[in-house]
C-alpha cells in the first residue's frame, strides 16, 4: 500500500499549477524554494520533485532547521572531525556529503541564524565542505538543494532576519503551495484517499460520509491544512462503528463551521441565487464554492442549471465569458467547466441568450467557437 502521506492529491486549478511547476523543477538541477503554510505538503512536493528527477536513484536527505542550535546544525550539515567538541569521538559525515549526487531538503530554512545563513550561502556558491574542527576544505559535493519554509522571507529580509543574497540564491524556482481552504474542491478527494489508506492500515471497511458531514468538512477552514485533515481521517476510521459517518462524529470546531451558503439559503431558489451573487459580487471561485456543494449533493442539478442560466443571461450566451464571471481564470478552466456541465447533464443551450429584445446580439449566433463542444 502506498503510504497516505507520500502522494500529492488535488483537482483544483491551484494544484494543477503546482504540479506543472514540480514537473519543470524535476527536469533541471536548479534550486527550488517551496513556500506555504504548515501542513500543506511542502515535504511531499520536494520528495516528488526528487523522484521525478535524474537524481531519483540517489538519496534524498532532509533536515528541519527550526530550533537546532548553530553548533549542532553546522555539524549536521557539514560534519565534524574527531575531537572538535565534547562527545566528538570520531569523524562524522554531514548531510551534504551523505546527499552527494542526490538532493537535500532544508525544511524551515527561514529559521536559520544569520551565521548559518552565511555558511549555507558559501556552500551554495562553491559546493565545498569544511567539517567542524577541520583545517581547510575536505571535499566538494554535487547536491541539489530544495528549501522550504512557512515564513515570508521577503518580510524577514526587511527585518534583517534573512539575507537577501541567500534568498535570491535559493529562489531560482519558487513553488507556492496554497492552503487547503483556498482549494476546497480538493477536500472530498483527500478524504476518499485517506479513508481508503487508513481503512486498509487498520483492517476495517472504509465508511461513507453523510452529505451534511461532508458539507461541514468542506466548509471548515483547516488551519492545520492537509496534516490536520489526514489526522482527522484516521481518527474517524479508528472510531467509526457505522457505515455512514454522521455530523455528530465531527469535532466541535468543525461542526461550528456551518456552510454559510446553506445556512443563509433555506430553499433551492435562494441557494442558487446566493451562490451566484457570491461568485459575481464576492469574487469567489466556482470550483471552491459551487463544485463542493454539488459534489456533496447539497446542490441539485436544477440548482446548477439555474446558476448557469443566470450567468448566461449576463454574458449573453458566452460560455468563455461565463467562466471569467465565475472566477475561473486558469487556461484549462473553460474546458474543464464545460466538461463538468456536460458530464452531469447541466449544459444550458446558449443560443436563446444571443438576442436581446428581438435584436441580434453583438456575438454572431452562428459563431460556435465559445459554445460547448
N, C-alpha and C positions, 0 to 999 in steps of 0.2 A: 504494500500500500504506500502511495506517495504521501509523505507527511503533510498535514494540512497547512504547515507554515512555510512550505517551500514552493508555493505557486503564486503567481501574480494573476489576480482574478478581476474581471470587470468588463462591462459592455459599454460604459459611458464614453462620451467623446473625449473627456479628460484623460481617461485611462488609455484609450486608443492612441492619443498623442504621446503619452509616456512610453508606450510600447514602441512607437516609431523611434523615439529618441534613444531608447535602450538598444534597438537594432543598429542605429547609426553608431552608437558607442561601442558596440561589440565588434564592429568592423575595423576599429583602429586601436591603437595603444594610448590614445590621448587620455589625459587625466579627466576625471569626472567628479563633479560636485553634486551630490544629491541632497536636496533640502526638503523639508516638510515637517509637520508636527510629529510628536512622539506617537509611535504606533501605526503609522500609515504604511509601513513596509519598505523602508529605505534599505535595510539589510537584504531583504529578499530581492529587491531590484539590483543591488550590487552583485549578488550571487548569480543572478540570471545573466547579467552582462558578462561576467566571467565565464559562465558555462557556454555562452554563445560565441565567445572569442577564440582566437587561435591559441590562447593560453589555457584553454579548458583542461588539458591533460596535466597541467602544472598546478601546484597548490594555491588555494586562496586562504589567507590568514586574516583574522580580524582582531582588532583591539578597540576597546572602549576607552577613549582618552579622558572621560569625565572622572574627576575625583582621584586620579592617580598622581601622587607627588612627583615632582620633576625628576628626582633621583631615580625612582623606580621606573618612570615612564621612559627615561633615556636608556636605562638598562634593558627594558623590554624591547625597545625598538632597535637599538644599536648593539646590544650585547655587552658583555664586560669580560675583563681578564681576571685571572686568579689574584686575590689579594687586593683588589681595587676598593673594596669596602668590606665591612663586617659580614661574615657568612658567605663571602665570595670565595668558596673553596676550590673552584675550578673555572676554567674558561667557559663561557656560555655564548652561544649564538643568539643574536637578536632576531626579531620577527622579519626585519628587512632581508636578512640573509636567508632565513627559512623560506621566504617567499620568492627567492631568486628565480626568475623565469616565469613567475606567476603574478598574482595580484595580492595587494594588501588593502583591506578596508579599514580606514581610520574613522571609526564612528565617534560622534560628538567632538569633532575636531575643533569646534568653536570654543571648547572649554580649556584648550591648551594654554599654558602660560606663555608670556611673550618670549621668555628664554627658549622654551621648547619650540615655539614657532620659528625662531631664528635657526635652530638646529635642523628643523624639518625643511626650511627653505633652502639651506645649504645642500642638504641631501638631494632635494628635487633638482637642483641645478647641476650637481656633479655625479650623483649616484654613488658617492664614496662612503664607506663605512669606517668609522673610527670608534672602536669599542671603549666603554667607560674604563679609564685607568690605563689605556694603551698609549704608546708613543707613536704617533703617526697613523696613517691610513692602513687598514688591514686588507681591504678588498674593495672592489667596485661591483655593484649588482645591477641587474636589469629587472626592475619591479614596476608593475603598473599600479599607480595609486588611485584609489577611489575614496573620496572623503564624503562624509555625511554629517549633517547637523540639523537640529531643530531650531537653531539660533538664526537671527537676522544678522548675517555677517557684515552687511553694509552699515547697519546701525552700530555694530561693535567696532567697526573701523572708525566711525565718527566719534565714539567714546574712547578711542585709542586702546581698546582691549584686543584688537586683532590687526595684524599687519596687512596693510593694503597690498604690498608686493606679494605676500603669500596668497592672498585672496585671488589675485589675478593669475598666479601660477597654478592654483588648484582649479580655477573656474574656466577650464577650456571647454568642456561640455557641461552644461548646467541642466539638471533634471529636477523639476519641482513636482513632488507627488501631492496631489490635493487631499484635503481631509475628507473623511467619509461623508460628512454632512453636505459636502459640495458635489457628491456623486451618489445620491440616494438610490438611483436606479440600479446600482451595483449590489445593494444590500440583499435582495432576495437571492441572487446568485451566490453570494458569500454564505448565506445561511444554508442553502442546499448543499454546498460543498463541505462546510464544516460539519453539518449534521451527518452526512454520509461518512466522512472520515472518522468522526468520533463514535458513531454507532458501530462501525467496524472495529475500532480500537477496543471498545468496551463490551463487544459481543451482544449488542441489543439491536432491535429494529429501529430504524430512523423514523421518528414521529413526523406528523404533518403539523403545520401551524394553522390555527383558526384564522380566517380573514382579518378579524379585528386585532388578533395578536400581531400579525404581520404589519398591519397598519400602524400600530404603536411602534414597532421596531423601525419602520421606515421613517416615522416622524421624529424619532429620538435623535438628538444631535451628536451622540457618540464622542464625548470629549477624549476618550481613550482610543478612538479610531478603530482600526481593524483588530488590534490586540484586544480591546475591550469586547468587541463583537465575538471574537474567537473564544474568549473565556466564557462568555455568556452561553454560547452554543454548547460548549462542553458541559456546563452546569445544567442546562436544560436536558441534555441527553442523559446525564447521570441521574437526575432527579425525576425524569418523566416516568409516569406509570400509565399513561394513556396514549392512544394512537394519535390524538389531536391535542396540541398544547393550547389551553385556553389563556386568555389575557391575565387571569389571576395568578398564573405561574411566573409572570414577569416581575422584576424588582420594582419597588415603588417609584423610583426616579424615572423609569421608562413609562410606567402607567400614567404618570403625571403629564407626560408629553403627548396629550391627545392631539390627533391630527387637526390642525386649525381649519382646514377646508371642510372636514366632516362636521366638526362641532358648530361651525358657522353656517352650515347649509343643511337644513332639515329635510329637504326633498331633492329629487333628481334635477329639477329645473334650476333651482337656486345653486346647487352644487356645480353644475356646468357653467352657469354664469359667473360664480365666484372664481372658479379656476381660470376662466377666460380673462377676467379682469386682473387676476394676479399675474398672468403672463404679460398682458398688454400694458397694464399700468404699473405693476410691480416689477416687471422685467425678470420674472422667474422663468426658468427653462422648462419646456415641455417634458424633457427627459427626467428632470428632478422633481417635477410637480405632478403632472398628469400620468406619466407612464407608471410610477409605482402604485398609484391608486387603481389603475386599470389592471395591473398585474395581481393585485390583491383582491380583485373583483369588487372593490368598493366603488368603482366607476363602471357603468354598463356600456355596452356598445352604443346604445341610444344616446347616452350622455356624451360619449366621444364624438359621435356624428354631429351632435348639437354644437359642440365646441368647434369642430372643423367648419361647420356651416357658418357660424358667426364669423370665423376668420376669413372664409372665402367671400363673404359679403363685404368685408372691409378691404380685401385685396383684389376684389373684382375678379375672382376666379383664378388668381395666380398662385399656384402652389409654392413656387420658389419664394415669392414674397411672404407667403404664409409661414414658411419655415423661419424666415427672418423675424416675422412678427412674434412667433412663439419662441424666440431667443435660442435658435439653433444655428450658430454661426459657423460651425466646422464644415470643411468642404464635403465630407461624406454624409452630413446630417440630412440633406434634402432627399437623397435616395433611400437612406435608412428610414426616414419618416414615411415616405410613400410605400415602401415595402411593409412597414409595420401596419399601416392602414389597410393595405391590400390583404395581408395575411389574416387579419381579423374581420374582414368584410366591412370596414368602416370608411371606405372611399366615398366621397360625395362628388357627383358629377359637377365639373367646373363650368360647363357650357352655359348654364342658366344664370350664372353670375356675370357673364361677359357683356351684358347690355344693361343700361341704366335708363329708366323711364322710356323704354322703347327705342332708344338710340344705341348704335354700336358703341362698345367701349373702346378705349384707346388701343387695347390689345386686339390684335387680329384674331377673331374667333376661329379662324382656320389654322392658326399657328398653334401646333400641339407640342411645341418644344418643352413647355413647362407643365404639360399635363401628365398625370400618372401614366406610366408606360407599362 
